[in-house]
């Protein structure tokens, strides 16, 4: 439905106004009628389309009816579909008649100027701003959805700057502009109209701290781009150029979706009519005298009147969410810390990265300050709009030795930064070893094409440790990777990466282009041509599987085979001793029940069946009060680089000269096309309560699926 505006007329003086292309004007024929008038006649120049609404019927003029009864419901509607060449070049005249008919008892004259005003964005999500018939004032999800997208400008394009670009009000480089979304104001028609009436670009007060808008006028010089909207600036008076019909604004997001902010931001452009800028009509006077106008009888126009809004156009952006990448995504860069007693570990990780053809970045001691747990400090993700994608590092609230590394060494050109704090105090569960994401899944017909975030908490216990509310709220607010809460507080450290991981498995697909479902197909995502074939297995640490393996080896006559061969000053229990340790078995029964609880949650939340899960042999030690920790290096706590896996070396019992734990894991994973490299992290990480995954991190390739195509 076209935007409509009511126009008051007068028989005392001519009225002039602007008609914006695509809108309707409703003429108040009753309000301006002389008191003795009972009928009216309306006519207009050829550029005006006129309709009379009478008794709920709309009649296009001209018609066979020459005079219309002046009923209470009488209304005249007009529209224009061609721009004016001059101010006031189209006209409408209303003639009023009394009971006797004959000579009109009054006339109202309306002078019209048709202009075009349009605020446009990339509402079609094509990567370019175009005019569209889509509803610009709404934002919808899905493959057929519409609405513009805004990136949080959280990188630092100028290396000399001290803060991310979303914390300043300056454009420091052309690269900075490319992170922003364009918003184009188009104004066509007689330029004097725009000189005489104000055109305001404005943002709602509630959105002003979420966005920044820059404008360079007609110049392309960087220094000419000024911050014109956002923060304390709620309005900006636009002065359209006499020679250009388009004004290009650059919009940046300042904040990610979060509690109290859905991510939607609206901008408006409003034309304000200045009552003191009256159309001067040559030879057209003021008072009525026998159907003529007398210019000497015009009453003085009141001074100091407020401007009146006569047209508003609105566009809506959604701020792009921060998106995590799963283990199954292609690796782009591996991170590891160089610290005390881990030279061999760094070398082993480097060798694995080289096999995977993936660059290695080593954080030096000076920057990590003896903090080796780089997985716990940061999580790598990305933001995406049709015109731009760049990685964004999420900094955890743990704030130990690595706390300055993300902002000092990772934040940079086209590499963004976001952080959340824990005002209530950070716990171990706020470290990002406790933050994982599944590959894409479909659950009972509901599609999660970007996977689901997995976080650990004290559930199902009352009390205990939980992830900080600020971090959890942030993850939920992104909408596109609906978080699943798991039970991890049974662990001493409490991280989900201590008992689960995901590995690629090309034999199980998550999409069937034909929509058909087979037993070997993992719940296909239907009707989404944007999803490439991809498969995975969920790996779960399993005390039961470990006891079963050790029992098998005992029955084969290897009961005296010992753990931890080659490690100095480490007790070396035999298979017989482990199997006869009732306290250890009882504790691992408890651990298995905790993992089984999570197994059931994961099956429901990710739509998995038993064949989608592999049980990795693993034992734990500790007690219920203090929590569990791995009895030997935790093999699910692995580094996944495509088909190359860096697995903590378990130092299991040697059977036939081979570690039986390694052999079992190879037998489970290598048939999937994966290669297993076992990395010795015993003294450099394991005895410090972590393993390979805890001591590494990976930036991965963004998923091919565009987040705006999904329906949360």
C-alpha positions as CSV (number, residue, x, y, z in Angstrom):
1,X,0.0,0.0,0.0
2,X,1.3,3.4,-1.0
3,X,2.3,5.9,1.7
4,X,-0.5,8.4,2.1
5,X,-0.6,12.0,3.4
6,X,-3.5,14.3,4.2
7,X,-3.3,17.8,2.7
8,X,-5.3,20.7,4.0
9,X,-6.7,23.1,1.4
10,X,-7.9,26.7,1.6
11,X,-10.3,28.8,-0.4
12,X,-8.5,31.9,1.0
13,X,-5.1,31.3,-0.7
14,X,-3.5,28.8,-2.9
15,X,-1.7,25.8,-1.4
16,X,1.5,24.3,-2.6
17,X,3.0,21.0,-1.6
18,X,5.4,18.3,-2.7
19,X,4.2,14.9,-3.9
20,X,6.8,12.2,-3.6
21,X,6.8,9.6,-6.4
22,X,5.0,6.5,-5.3
23,X,2.9,8.1,-2.7
24,X,-0.7,9.4,-2.5
25,X,-2.1,12.6,-1.3
26,X,-5.5,12.7,0.3
27,X,-7.2,16.1,-0.1
28,X,-9.3,17.4,2.7
29,X,-12.2,18.6,0.5
30,X,-14.6,18.9,3.4
31,X,-12.3,20.9,5.7
32,X,-11.8,23.7,3.2
33,X,-15.4,23.9,1.9
34,X,-17.3,27.2,2.4
35,X,-20.2,26.7,4.9
36,X,-22.9,27.0,2.3
37,X,-21.3,24.5,-0.1
38,X,-23.1,21.2,-0.8
39,X,-21.1,19.8,-3.8
40,X,-17.7,20.0,-5.4
41,X,-16.0,19.6,-8.7
42,X,-12.3,18.6,-9.1
43,X,-10.0,18.8,-12.0
44,X,-6.3,18.6,-12.5
45,X,-3.6,19.0,-15.1
46,X,-2.5,16.0,-17.1
47,X,0.3,14.9,-14.8
48,X,-2.0,14.3,-11.9
49,X,-4.0,11.2,-11.4
50,X,-7.2,11.9,-9.5
51,X,-9.7,9.7,-7.7
52,X,-12.9,10.6,-5.8
53,X,-13.8,8.3,-2.9
54,X,-17.5,8.4,-2.4
55,X,-19.6,5.9,-0.5
56,X,-16.6,3.6,-0.2
57,X,-16.2,3.5,-4.0
58,X,-13.1,4.9,-5.7
59,X,-13.8,6.6,-9.0
60,X,-11.0,7.6,-11.4
61,X,-11.4,11.1,-13.0
62,X,-12.5,12.3,-15.3
63,X,-15.9,10.5,-15.0
64,X,-19.5,11.0,-16.1
65,X,-20.2,12.7,-12.7
66,X,-19.4,16.4,-12.9
67,X,-20.3,17.3,-9.3
68,X,-19.9,15.2,-6.1
69,X,-22.0,15.6,-3.0
70,X,-20.0,17.1,-0.1
71,X,-20.7,14.3,2.3
72,X,-18.7,13.7,5.5
73,X,-16.9,10.8,3.9
74,X,-16.0,12.5,0.6
75,X,-12.3,12.3,-0.2
76,X,-10.1,13.1,-3.2
77,X,-6.9,11.1,-3.7
78,X,-4.1,12.0,-6.1
79,X,-0.9,10.5,-7.3
80,X,1.8,11.5,-9.8
81,X,4.0,9.1,-11.8
82,X,6.3,11.6,-13.5
83,X,8.8,14.0,-12.0
84,X,8.2,17.7,-12.2
85,X,10.4,19.8,-14.5
86,X,9.6,23.0,-12.5
87,X,8.3,23.9,-9.1
88,X,4.5,23.8,-9.1
89,X,4.1,22.7,-12.7
90,X,1.1,20.5,-11.9
91,X,-2.2,21.8,-10.4
92,X,-5.5,20.6,-8.9
93,X,-8.6,22.9,-8.5
94,X,-11.5,22.2,-6.3
95,X,-14.7,24.2,-7.1
96,X,-17.4,24.3,-4.4
97,X,-21.1,24.9,-5.3
98,X,-24.2,25.8,-3.2
99,X,-27.7,24.6,-3.5
100,X,-28.4,26.8,-6.4
101,X,-25.5,25.5,-8.4
102,X,-24.3,28.0,-11.1
103,X,-21.3,30.1,-10.1
104,X,-18.9,28.4,-7.6
105,X,-19.1,29.8,-4.0
106,X,-15.4,29.1,-3.5
107,X,-12.3,27.6,-5.0
108,X,-9.3,25.8,-3.6
109,X,-6.1,25.7,-5.6
110,X,-3.3,23.2,-5.1
111,X,0.1,23.5,-6.8
112,X,2.1,20.3,-6.9
113,X,5.8,19.5,-7.4
114,X,6.6,15.8,-7.9
115,X,10.0,14.6,-6.7
116,X,11.6,11.3,-6.1
117,X,13.2,10.5,-2.7
118,X,14.5,7.0,-2.0
119,X,16.8,5.6,0.7
120,X,18.3,2.3,-0.6
121,X,20.5,-0.5,0.7
122,X,21.5,-3.9,-0.5
123,X,18.1,-5.3,0.5
124,X,18.3,-8.0,-2.1
125,X,21.7,-9.2,-0.6
126,X,23.3,-9.2,-4.0
127,X,26.4,-7.3,-2.8
128,X,25.4,-4.0,-4.5
129,X,22.9,-1.3,-3.7
130,X,19.9,-1.3,-6.0
131,X,16.4,0.1,-6.0
132,X,14.0,-2.7,-5.2
133,X,10.3,-3.4,-4.8
134,X,11.1,-5.3,-1.6
135,X,9.8,-3.9,1.7
136,X,12.9,-2.1,2.8
137,X,11.5,-1.4,6.2
138,X,11.4,-5.1,7.2
139,X,14.0,-7.8,7.5
140,X,13.3,-11.5,6.8
141,X,15.3,-14.7,7.1
142,X,15.6,-17.5,4.6
143,X,16.7,-18.2,0.9
144,X,13.9,-15.9,-0.2
145,X,14.3,-13.4,2.5
146,X,15.3,-9.7,2.2
147,X,16.9,-6.9,4.2
148,X,20.3,-5.3,4.3
149,X,23.3,-6.6,6.4
150,X,25.7,-4.7,8.4
151,X,29.1,-5.8,9.7
152,X,30.5,-4.8,13.1
153,X,33.6,-2.9,12.0
154,X,35.7,-4.6,14.7
155,X,39.0,-4.9,12.8
156,X,41.8,-2.4,12.8
157,X,42.7,-1.3,9.3
158,X,45.2,1.3,10.4
159,X,48.1,-0.4,12.2
160,X,48.9,2.9,14.0
161,X,45.4,3.0,15.7
162,X,45.2,1.8,19.3
163,X,41.7,0.5,19.1
164,X,39.4,-1.4,16.7
165,X,37.7,0.7,14.1
166,X,34.3,0.4,15.8
167,X,35.6,2.4,18.7
168,X,36.4,5.6,16.8
169,X,34.5,8.1,14.7
170,X,37.0,8.4,11.9
171,X,37.6,6.8,8.5
172,X,41.3,6.0,8.5
173,X,41.6,4.2,5.2
174,X,39.7,3.1,2.1
175,X,40.0,-0.4,3.5
176,X,37.9,0.9,6.4
177,X,35.2,2.0,4.1
178,X,35.1,-1.4,2.4
179,X,34.1,-3.0,5.8
180,X,31.0,-0.8,5.8
181,X,27.7,-1.2,4.0
182,X,26.5,1.5,1.6
183,X,23.2,3.3,2.0
184,X,22.3,5.5,-0.9
185,X,19.9,8.5,-0.8
186,X,18.5,9.3,-4.2
187,X,16.8,12.7,-4.8
188,X,15.3,13.6,-8.2
189,X,13.2,16.6,-9.2
190,X,13.6,20.4,-9.2
191,X,16.6,21.1,-7.0
192,X,15.0,24.3,-5.5
193,X,12.6,22.1,-3.7
194,X,15.4,20.5,-1.7
195,X,16.9,23.9,-1.1
196,X,13.7,25.2,0.4
197,X,12.7,22.1,2.4
198,X,14.9,20.1,4.7
199,X,15.9,16.5,4.2
200,X,16.8,14.7,7.4
201,X,18.6,11.4,7.8
202,X,17.9,10.1,11.2
203,X,18.3,7.0,13.4
204,X,16.2,5.9,16.4
205,X,17.6,6.8,19.8
206,X,17.6,3.2,20.9
207,X,19.8,2.3,17.8
208,X,22.2,5.2,17.9
209,X,24.9,3.6,19.9
210,X,24.9,0.5,17.7
211,X,25.9,2.2,14.4
212,X,28.0,4.9,12.9
213,X,27.4,6.6,9.6
214,X,30.0,8.4,7.5
215,X,29.5,10.8,4.5
216,X,32.0,12.3,2.2
217,X,29.7,14.5,0.1
218,X,30.8,14.7,-3.5
219,X,34.4,14.1,-2.7
220,X,36.3,10.8,-2.7
221,X,39.1,12.2,-0.6
222,X,39.5,10.3,2.6
223,X,39.7,13.3,4.8
224,X,36.3,14.5,3.6
225,X,34.5,11.6,5.2
226,X,32.9,12.8,8.4
227,X,31.0,11.0,11.1
228,X,27.4,12.3,10.6
229,X,25.2,9.8,12.5
230,X,25.4,7.5,15.5
231,X,26.3,7.9,19.1
232,X,25.0,11.3,20.2
233,X,24.2,12.3,16.6
234,X,20.6,11.3,15.9
235,X,19.9,13.5,12.8
236,X,21.8,14.8,9.9
237,X,20.5,17.5,7.5
238,X,21.3,16.3,4.0
239,X,22.0,19.0,1.3
240,X,21.5,17.3,-2.0
241,X,23.9,18.4,-4.7
242,X,22.6,20.4,-7.6
243,X,24.5,18.2,-10.0
244,X,24.3,14.7,-8.3
245,X,21.1,12.8,-7.6
246,X,22.8,10.3,-5.3
247,X,24.4,10.7,-1.9
248,X,26.3,7.7,-0.7
249,X,26.6,7.0,3.0
250,X,28.8,4.4,4.6
251,X,27.3,2.5,7.6
252,X,29.3,0.5,10.2
253,X,28.0,-1.7,13.0
254,X,29.4,-0.9,16.4
255,X,27.9,-3.7,18.5
256,X,27.0,-7.4,18.0
257,X,23.6,-8.7,18.8
258,X,23.3,-9.2,22.5
259,X,20.8,-9.0,25.4
260,X,18.5,-6.1,24.7
261,X,19.7,-5.7,21.1
262,X,18.2,-8.0,18.4
263,X,20.6,-6.8,15.8
264,X,18.0,-4.9,13.8
265,X,18.7,-1.2,13.1
266,X,16.5,1.2,11.2
267,X,17.4,4.4,9.4
268,X,15.0,7.0,8.1
269,X,15.1,9.9,5.7
270,X,12.3,12.5,6.2
271,X,11.4,15.5,4.0
272,X,10.4,18.4,6.2
273,X,8.2,21.0,4.5
274,X,9.1,24.6,5.4
275,X,5.8,26.7,5.8
276,X,7.7,29.9,5.1
277,X,8.9,28.7,1.8
278,X,5.6,29.5,0.0
279,X,5.3,28.8,-3.6
280,X,5.1,32.2,-5.4
281,X,2.7,31.8,-8.3
282,X,3.0,34.6,-10.8
283,X,-0.3,36.4,-11.5
284,X,-2.1,34.3,-8.8
285,X,-3.7,36.3,-6.1
286,X,-5.4,35.9,-2.8
287,X,-9.1,36.7,-2.1
288,X,-12.0,35.4,-4.1
289,X,-14.2,37.9,-5.9
290,X,-16.6,36.5,-8.5
291,X,-14.4,33.5,-9.1
292,X,-11.3,35.6,-9.5
293,X,-8.3,36.1,-7.1
294,X,-7.2,39.5,-5.9
295,X,-3.4,39.6,-5.1
296,X,-3.8,42.7,-2.8
297,X,-6.0,40.9,-0.3
298,X,-3.7,38.0,0.7
299,X,-3.5,37.8,4.5
300,X,0.1,37.8,6.0
301,X,1.5,34.3,6.5
302,X,2.3,33.6,10.2
303,X,6.0,33.6,10.9
304,X,8.1,31.0,12.9
305,X,6.0,28.0,12.1
306,X,7.5,24.6,12.6
307,X,8.5,22.4,9.7
308,X,6.1,19.6,8.9
309,X,7.2,16.0,8.0
310,X,5.6,15.2,4.7
311,X,7.5,12.0,3.7
312,X,9.6,9.3,5.3
313,X,11.5,6.4,3.8
314,X,12.9,3.7,6.0
315,X,15.5,1.0,5.6
316,X,16.4,-1.8,8.1
317,X,19.8,-3.5,8.5
318,X,20.6,-6.6,10.6
319,X,24.0,-6.7,12.2
320,X,25.8,-9.8,11.1
321,X,26.3,-12.4,13.9
322,X,29.6,-13.7,15.1
323,X,29.9,-17.3,13.7
324,X,32.0,-20.2,15.0
325,X,33.6,-22.8,12.7
326,X,33.6,-26.5,13.5
327,X,36.5,-28.9,13.5
328,X,35.4,-30.2,10.2
329,X,35.9,-26.8,8.5
330,X,39.2,-26.5,6.5
331,X,42.1,-25.1,8.5
332,X,43.7,-21.8,7.5
333,X,46.1,-21.1,10.3
334,X,47.3,-23.0,13.4
335,X,48.3,-21.2,16.6
336,X,50.5,-22.5,19.4
337,X,52.5,-20.9,22.2
338,X,56.2,-21.2,22.7
339,X,56.9,-21.5,26.5
340,X,58.8,-23.4,29.0
341,X,59.6,-27.1,28.2
342,X,57.4,-27.3,25.0
343,X,59.9,-27.0,22.2
344,X,59.3,-30.6,21.0
345,X,55.5,-30.1,21.2
346,X,55.7,-26.9,19.1
347,X,57.9,-28.8,16.5
348,X,55.4,-31.7,16.4
349,X,52.5,-29.3,15.9
350,X,54.5,-27.5,13.2
351,X,55.1,-30.8,11.4
352,X,51.4,-31.7,11.5
353,X,50.5,-28.2,10.2
354,X,53.0,-28.7,7.3
355,X,51.4,-32.0,6.4
356,X,48.0,-30.2,6.3
357,X,49.6,-27.4,4.2
358,X,48.5,-24.9,6.9
359,X,50.6,-22.0,8.2
360,X,51.8,-22.1,11.8
361,X,51.8,-19.0,14.0
362,X,53.9,-19.3,17.2
363,X,53.0,-16.9,20.0
364,X,56.4,-16.1,21.7
365,X,57.0,-16.2,25.4
366,X,57.2,-12.4,25.6
367,X,53.6,-12.3,24.4
368,X,52.1,-15.3,26.1
369,X,53.8,-14.6,29.5
370,X,54.1,-18.3,30.4
371,X,50.4,-19.0,29.4
372,X,50.3,-22.0,27.0
373,X,46.6,-22.5,26.9
374,X,45.8,-20.6,23.7
375,X,42.6,-22.6,23.1
376,X,41.2,-21.3,26.4
377,X,42.0,-17.7,25.7
378,X,40.3,-17.2,22.3
379,X,37.9,-18.7,19.8
380,X,38.2,-17.9,16.1
381,X,35.0,-17.2,14.1
382,X,34.0,-14.8,11.4
383,X,31.4,-12.2,10.3
384,X,29.9,-12.1,6.8
385,X,27.8,-9.8,4.6
386,X,27.2,-10.1,0.9
387,X,30.0,-7.7,0.2
388,X,32.6,-8.8,2.7
389,X,33.7,-11.6,5.0
390,X,36.5,-11.4,7.6
391,X,37.6,-13.4,10.6
392,X,36.9,-12.2,14.2
393,X,38.6,-13.5,17.3
394,X,36.4,-13.8,20.4
395,X,38.5,-13.1,23.5
396,X,37.4,-15.0,26.7
397,X,37.1,-13.4,30.1
398,X,39.8,-15.7,31.6
399,X,42.4,-13.0,31.3
400,X,45.6,-14.8,32.2
401,X,49.0,-14.5,30.6
402,X,47.6,-14.4,27.0
403,X,45.0,-11.7,27.8
404,X,46.8,-9.1,25.6
405,X,47.7,-11.4,22.8
406,X,44.4,-11.2,20.8
407,X,44.2,-7.4,20.7
408,X,47.9,-6.8,20.3
409,X,48.8,-9.6,17.8
410,X,45.7,-10.8,16.1
411,X,43.5,-7.7,15.7
412,X,44.5,-6.0,12.5
413,X,43.4,-5.3,8.9
414,X,40.4,-7.5,8.1
415,X,40.8,-9.4,11.4
416,X,38.3,-8.4,14.0
417,X,38.1,-8.6,17.7
418,X,35.2,-9.0,20.2
419,X,35.3,-9.7,23.9
420,X,32.9,-10.3,26.8
421,X,33.8,-9.9,30.5
422,X,32.5,-11.7,33.6
423,X,31.7,-9.1,36.2
424,X,30.8,-11.8,38.7
425,X,34.3,-13.2,38.3
426,X,35.5,-15.8,35.7
427,X,35.5,-19.5,36.4
428,X,37.3,-22.3,34.5
429,X,34.1,-22.8,32.6
430,X,34.6,-19.3,31.0
431,X,37.7,-20.6,29.2
432,X,37.0,-21.4,25.5
433,X,38.0,-25.0,25.8
434,X,34.5,-25.0,27.1
435,X,33.1,-23.6,23.8
436,X,32.8,-25.9,20.8
437,X,30.4,-26.0,17.8
438,X,29.0,-29.0,15.9
439,X,29.1,-29.4,12.1
440,X,25.8,-28.6,10.3
441,X,23.0,-30.9,11.4
442,X,19.2,-31.4,11.0
443,X,17.2,-32.3,14.0
444,X,13.7,-33.6,13.6
445,X,13.3,-31.6,10.4
446,X,14.8,-28.4,12.0
447,X,17.9,-27.3,10.1
448,X,21.1,-26.0,11.7
449,X,23.2,-25.3,8.6
450,X,25.9,-23.6,10.7
451,X,25.9,-26.2,13.4
452,X,25.1,-25.8,17.1
453,X,27.3,-24.3,19.8
454,X,28.2,-26.6,22.7
455,X,29.0,-25.2,26.1
456,X,29.5,-26.9,29.5
457,X,27.8,-26.1,32.8
458,X,26.9,-27.6,36.1
459,X,23.7,-29.0,34.7
460,X,22.0,-31.2,36.0
461,X,23.4,-30.2,39.4
462,X,22.2,-27.3,41.5
463,X,24.9,-24.8,42.2
464,X,28.4,-25.5,40.8
465,X,30.2,-23.6,38.0
466,X,28.5,-22.1,35.0
467,X,29.7,-20.1,32.0
468,X,29.5,-16.4,32.6
469,X,26.1,-14.9,31.8
470,X,27.6,-12.2,29.6
471,X,29.3,-14.9,27.4
472,X,26.3,-17.2,27.3
473,X,23.9,-14.3,26.5
474,X,26.2,-13.2,23.7
475,X,26.3,-16.7,22.1
476,X,22.5,-17.1,22.3
477,X,21.9,-13.6,20.8
478,X,23.8,-14.5,17.6
479,X,20.7,-16.7,16.8
480,X,22.4,-18.8,14.0
481,X,24.1,-21.5,16.1
482,X,21.5,-22.2,18.8
483,X,23.6,-23.2,21.9
484,X,23.3,-26.6,23.6
485,X,24.2,-26.8,27.3
486,X,26.1,-29.9,28.4
487,X,27.2,-31.2,31.8
488,X,30.9,-30.6,32.3
489,X,31.2,-29.6,35.9
490,X,32.1,-33.2,36.8
491,X,35.5,-32.5,35.4
492,X,38.2,-30.8,37.4
493,X,38.9,-28.2,34.7
494,X,35.3,-28.5,33.4
495,X,35.7,-28.1,29.6
496,X,33.6,-29.9,26.9
497,X,36.8,-30.5,24.8
498,X,37.9,-33.0,27.5
499,X,35.3,-35.5,26.5
500,X,34.2,-34.7,23.0
501,X,35.5,-33.8,19.5
502,X,34.3,-33.9,15.9
503,X,36.2,-35.3,12.9
504,X,35.3,-35.2,9.2
505,X,33.9,-38.4,7.8
506,X,33.2,-38.3,4.1
507,X,31.2,-41.5,4.2
508,X,28.3,-39.7,6.0
509,X,26.7,-36.8,4.2
510,X,24.6,-34.1,5.7
511,X,22.9,-33.1,2.5
512,X,21.1,-35.1,-0.1
513,X,20.5,-33.0,-3.3
514,X,17.6,-35.2,-4.2
515,X,16.0,-34.9,-0.8
516,X,16.1,-38.7,-0.3
517,X,17.0,-40.1,3.0
518,X,19.1,-43.3,3.4
519,X,20.4,-45.1,6.4
520,X,24.0,-44.0,5.6
521,X,22.9,-40.4,5.2
522,X,23.1,-38.3,8.3
523,X,19.7,-36.5,8.4
524,X,20.0,-34.6,5.1
525,X,19.4,-30.8,5.0
526,X,16.7,-30.6,2.4
527,X,16.0,-27.8,-0.1
528,X,19.3,-26.0,0.6
529,X,21.4,-25.9,-2.6
530,X,23.9,-23.7,-0.7
531,X,25.1,-26.6,1.5
532,X,28.0,-28.6,0.2
533,X,28.2,-32.3,1.1
534,X,29.9,-32.7,4.4
535,X,30.0,-35.4,7.0
536,X,31.4,-36.1,10.5
537,X,31.7,-38.3,13.5
538,X,31.2,-37.3,17.1
539,X,34.1,-38.7,19.2
540,X,33.3,-39.3,22.9
541,X,35.8,-40.3,25.6
542,X,34.7,-43.7,26.9
543,X,35.9,-45.4,30.1
544,X,33.7,-48.4,29.2
545,X,35.5,-48.8,25.8
546,X,38.9,-48.5,27.6
547,X,38.1,-51.2,30.2
548,X,36.7,-53.4,27.4
549,X,40.0,-53.0,25.4
550,X,42.2,-53.7,28.5
551,X,40.1,-56.7,29.4
552,X,40.6,-58.0,25.8
553,X,44.4,-57.6,26.1
554,X,44.4,-59.3,29.5
555,X,42.5,-62.2,28.1
556,X,45.1,-62.4,25.3
557,X,47.8,-62.8,27.8
558,X,49.1,-59.2,28.0
559,X,48.0,-58.5,31.6
560,X,51.6,-57.5,32.7
561,X,51.9,-54.9,29.9
562,X,52.5,-51.6,31.6
563,X,51.4,-48.0,30.9
564,X,53.7,-45.0,30.4
565,X,56.8,-46.8,29.1
566,X,59.6,-44.4,28.4
567,X,58.4,-41.8,30.7
568,X,60.7,-41.1,33.7
569,X,59.5,-40.8,37.3
570,X,56.0,-41.8,36.2
571,X,54.3,-44.8,37.9
572,X,53.8,-47.6,35.4
573,X,50.7,-49.6,36.3
574,X,50.1,-52.8,34.4
575,X,46.8,-53.9,32.7
576,X,46.2,-56.3,35.6
577,X,46.8,-53.5,38.2
578,X,44.4,-51.2,36.4
579,X,41.7,-53.8,36.1
580,X,42.0,-54.8,39.7
581,X,41.9,-51.2,41.0
582,X,38.3,-51.1,42.3
583,X,38.4,-47.4,43.4
584,X,39.6,-46.4,39.9
585,X,36.9,-48.6,38.3
586,X,34.2,-47.2,40.5
587,X,35.2,-43.6,39.7
588,X,35.2,-44.3,36.0
589,X,31.8,-45.8,36.3
590,X,30.7,-42.4,37.6
591,X,32.6,-40.7,34.8
592,X,30.9,-42.9,32.2
593,X,27.5,-42.0,33.6
594,X,28.3,-38.3,33.2
595,X,29.5,-38.8,29.6
596,X,26.4,-41.0,28.9
597,X,24.2,-38.2,30.1
598,X,25.9,-35.9,27.6
599,X,25.7,-38.5,24.9
600,X,21.9,-38.6,25.2
601,X,21.7,-34.8,25.1
602,X,23.9,-34.7,22.0
603,X,21.9,-37.3,20.2
604,X,18.7,-35.3,20.8
605,X,20.2,-31.8,20.2
606,X,22.2,-32.8,17.1
607,X,19.9,-35.4,15.6
608,X,22.5,-38.2,15.9
609,X,22.2,-42.0,15.8
610,X,24.6,-44.4,17.4
611,X,26.5,-45.0,14.2
612,X,27.4,-41.3,14.1
613,X,29.3,-41.7,17.4
614,X,32.7,-43.3,18.0
615,X,33.8,-44.2,21.5
616,X,37.5,-43.4,22.2
617,X,39.1,-45.4,25.0
618,X,39.9,-43.1,27.9
619,X,40.2,-43.4,31.7
620,X,39.9,-40.7,34.2
621,X,41.0,-40.3,37.8
622,X,40.1,-38.0,40.8
623,X,37.1,-37.9,43.0
624,X,33.6,-36.5,42.8
625,X,34.3,-33.5,45.0
626,X,37.5,-32.3,43.2
627,X,36.4,-33.5,39.7
628,X,37.9,-35.8,37.1
629,X,41.0,-35.5,35.1
630,X,42.5,-37.7,32.4
631,X,44.4,-40.7,33.7
632,X,46.5,-40.7,30.6
633,X,46.7,-38.1,27.9
634,X,43.2,-37.4,26.7
635,X,42.9,-38.6,23.1
636,X,39.7,-36.8,22.2
637,X,41.5,-33.6,23.1
638,X,42.9,-33.6,19.6
639,X,43.9,-31.1,16.9
640,X,41.9,-31.6,13.7
641,X,43.5,-30.3,10.5
642,X,41.3,-31.7,7.7
643,X,42.1,-35.4,7.5
644,X,45.2,-34.9,9.7
645,X,44.7,-35.5,13.4
646,X,47.2,-34.5,16.1
647,X,46.2,-36.8,19.0
648,X,47.8,-36.8,22.5
649,X,50.1,-39.8,22.8
650,X,48.4,-42.0,25.4
651,X,51.5,-44.1,26.4
652,X,49.3,-47.2,26.7
653,X,50.4,-50.8,27.3
654,X,52.6,-52.1,24.5
655,X,51.2,-55.2,22.9
656,X,53.5,-56.7,20.2
657,X,55.6,-53.6,20.4
658,X,52.6,-51.3,19.7
659,X,50.6,-49.1,22.0
660,X,47.2,-50.9,22.2
661,X,45.4,-47.6,22.7
662,X,46.9,-46.0,19.7
663,X,46.1,-49.1,17.6
664,X,42.5,-49.0,18.7
665,X,42.1,-45.4,17.8
666,X,43.8,-45.9,14.4
667,X,41.3,-48.8,13.8
668,X,38.4,-46.5,14.5
669,X,39.6,-43.4,12.6
670,X,41.8,-44.4,9.7
671,X,39.0,-46.2,7.8
672,X,37.4,-42.8,7.6
673,X,40.3,-41.5,5.5
674,X,41.9,-39.8,8.5
675,X,45.6,-40.0,9.4
676,X,46.6,-40.2,13.1
677,X,49.7,-38.5,14.4
678,X,50.3,-39.1,18.1
679,X,52.0,-36.1,19.8
680,X,53.9,-36.4,23.1
681,X,52.4,-33.7,25.4
682,X,52.8,-35.6,28.6
683,X,55.1,-33.3,30.6
684,X,54.5,-30.1,28.6
685,X,50.7,-30.2,28.8
686,X,49.1,-33.3,30.3
687,X,50.5,-33.1,33.8
688,X,49.4,-29.4,33.8
689,X,45.7,-30.6,33.2
690,X,45.5,-30.1,29.4
691,X,46.4,-31.8,26.2
692,X,46.9,-31.0,22.5
693,X,43.6,-29.3,21.8
694,X,44.0,-27.1,24.9
695,X,47.5,-26.0,23.7
696,X,46.6,-25.2,20.1
697,X,44.0,-23.1,18.2
698,X,42.9,-23.0,14.6
699,X,41.5,-20.3,12.4
700,X,39.3,-22.1,9.8
701,X,37.6,-21.3,6.5
702,X,34.1,-19.8,6.8
703,X,31.3,-22.2,6.0
704,X,29.9,-22.0,2.5
705,X,26.4,-21.6,3.7
706,X,25.3,-17.9,4.0
707,X,23.8,-17.3,7.5
708,X,21.0,-15.1,6.2
709,X,19.6,-18.1,4.2
710,X,18.7,-19.9,7.3
711,X,15.6,-19.6,9.5
712,X,16.5,-19.6,13.2
